[in-house]
Amino acid sequence: MTKRYWLVLLTYILMQISAFIGVPILMILGFEREQIPGVWTLFSFSVGFIIILLLLRQDMSNRHLSTERSSKSDAIVWSIAGIFMAFMAQYIAVLIEMSVFGIEPGSENTEMIVELAKATPALILVVAVIGPILEEIIFRMIIFGSLYKRFNFWIAAIISSVIFAAVHMDFEHLLVYTFMGIVFAFLYVKTKRIIVPIMAHVALNSFVMLVQVVFGERLMELQRKLDEMQGFIGGLF
């Protein structure tokens, strides 16, 4: 692993643990308590994102030199296919969790992020765009890429995906994140373009944000009306 990759990993780690310093600072500055986690996450991820992009300037400038990359049209096709593959992997993992381990659907980690996004709407940008870009750079391009040079696909994909899952601190649904990580690793290997798993990951997270944050209340109201209508129709018969 190159020195700049180690610096990227260090930046990502510092970004993740910076809340221990940042949250008390925001409290002293008088920010509202419910907004503090979202505000600091937005700040730390934005700064970390800029630093990591600067560290990877060489990689970005040399990307056109690779002759193994898929064509742009293939990359678009696999980006779209990757969205459905990620949803399917998530669905299969949930079924396994329910049938084998008795784990009910629903992620506390996702619920927490949704609540933070509701308190700090700008956080949606981090969850939907910045976060997925950083995670694909860290877990697919760097960690998986480094392991793939020494091991076969499955060993590299599983190890990097388990690490990816563990970072989300939602151990009850470790299988869901692991399955998704394997799909993203496959997309990266298949196309040799990190932008492909990035696009699939961004689309997945954006969908969650749209459904649960942007249109969450409207969908709940619609569900309530449908339940009332069903009850009314049932009463007639």
N, C-alpha and C positions, 0 to 999 in steps of 0.2 A: 504494500500500500504506500502511495506516495506521501510526501510530507504535507502537501496541501490537503490531501484527503483526511489526514489526522487532524489538521487544523479545522477542517469542516466539521468533523465529529466532535471536536472539543467545543466549537462554537455552538453546535446543536445541544450538547449536554449542558453548557452554561446557560443557554436560553431556557432549557427545561427547568433548571433549578433556581433561576434568577428570581422567582417569586418570593423566595425566603428573604430577599433583600428588598425587592420592589414593592411588595404588599405593605410592609410597615411604612415605607416612604410615602405611599399614596394615602395611608391613614393619617399620617402627620400633616399632609397637605390638605386634608379635609375632604377627600372624595367620599361619596356616599358608599356605605359598606357593601351594598349589593352590586355596585358597579366596579368595585376595586379589582376583583379577579379578571373580569372581562377587559378592563382598561389596560391592566398590566400585560395580559396575554397579547392583546393587540400591539402594544408597544414592543414587547420583547421579541415576538415573532417577526414583526416588521424589520426591526434592527438586525436580527439574526439572518433574515432572508437576504437583506442587502449585503451583509458581510459574506455570506456563503456564495452569493452570485459573484462577488468580487474575487473571492478565492478560486472560483471555477472559471475565470475568464479564459484561461488557456484551453480548458476542455471545450468551451463553447466555440472558441475561434478555430479549433482543430477538428471539430465534428464533421466538417465537409470533406476531410481527407479520407474518411473511412469509406471503403468500397463495399463493405459487407452490409451496410444499412439497406433496409427495404426502401422501395420507392415511396414518394409522397402519397400517391394514390393508395398503395397498400397500407401505409401508415394510417390513413384516414379510415380505411375499412376495418383494420384491426382495432383502432380506437373505439369505433362504434360497437364492433363485436365484443370488445373487452368490457363494455358497460354491462351487456347482457350476461357475459360470462361471470362477472363479479357478482351480479345479483343472484345468478344461479348457484354460485359457490356459497354465497351467504345463506340462501334458502336450504341447500343441502346440509350445511353445517348446523343450522337451526333445527332441522328435522332430526339429525343425529343427537344433538344435545337433548331434545325433548324425549325421543324414543329410548335412548341408551342411558342417559344420565338424569333424566327427569327434570331438566332445567327449563324453566318457562321462558318464552320469548320476551324481549324487552331488555334494553341495556341501561344500567344506572349511569354509565359514563355518557351515553348519548343524551339521556334525560338531563344530566347536569349541564352539558354543553348547550343544550336547547334553552335552559333557564338562563344561562349566562348570556346567550345571544339575545334573548328577549330583553334583558336588562341593559345590554350594550349592543345595539343593532350592528354597529360597525364590525363586531366580532365575526359576523357572518362571512366577511371577506377572508378572515384568517381560516375559518373552518372549511369554507368551500374552495378556496384557491391557494392561499399561501401554505397552509398546513399540508395539503396533499402534495404540492410541489416539493416541499422540504422532505417529506417522508419518502417520496420516490427517489430523490437524490441520495438520501442517507441509506435507506434500507434496500433499495434495488441497485442503484448505480454503484454505490460504494461497498456496502456490506455484502450483498449478494454477488456483485461483480467480482469482489476480491475472493470470496469463497469459491465461485464458479471456476476460477483459474486453477484451483487445487482439487476440487471434488466434482462429482457429476451433478446434473441439474437438481435431482431430488434432494440430495443432501444439502446443497447450497440453498435451495429454495426453502426447505423446511426450517433449517437453522435460522436463516435471515427472517423468515416469516414469524417464527416463534418469538424472536427478539422484537419484531414489529408489533406483535400482539401484546407482549409483556409491557411495552412502553405505554400502552393505552390504559394500563392499570385496571382492566376489566377482566379479571382472571376467570370469572364464571363463564364468560363467552370467549375464552381463549381460542377455541376451535374456529369461531366465525372469523376472527381477524387473521388466523393462520391460513385458512382456506383462501381468503381474499388476497393475502400476501403472495401465495403460490400462484394465483392467477396473474397478478401484476408481474411477478418474476417471469412467467411464461411469455407474457406480452413483450417484455424487454428482450428476452432471448430471441423470440421469433422475429422481431423487427430490427433489433440492434439500435432502437431509438428510444431514449428515456421519455420522450414526449408522449409516446403511446400509452404507457401505464399512467403517466401524469394525467392525460386527458380522461382516461377511464375513471381514475380516482377522483378527479375534480368533478366529473359528472355525477358520480355516486354521492359524494358529499353535498353537492349543490342540490340534488334531489331531496335529500334528507332535510336540508335547511328550508327549502321551499315548502315542503309538506308540513313540517313540524313548527316552523317559526313564522314564515311569511304568510302562509295560508292556513296555519294551524287552527286558529279560532273559527275561520269560515268553514273549514271542513268539519269541525266539531258541531257547529250550528247546523250544517247540512245533515250530518248524521243524526242529530236530535230530531230534526223535522222528518227524516225518513223513518225513524223509530216511531214517532207519533202517527205518521200516516199508516205504517204497518199495523200499529195497534188499533187504529180506527177501522181499517179494512177488516182486520181480524174480528173486531166487535160486530161488524155487519153480518158475519157468517157464523 
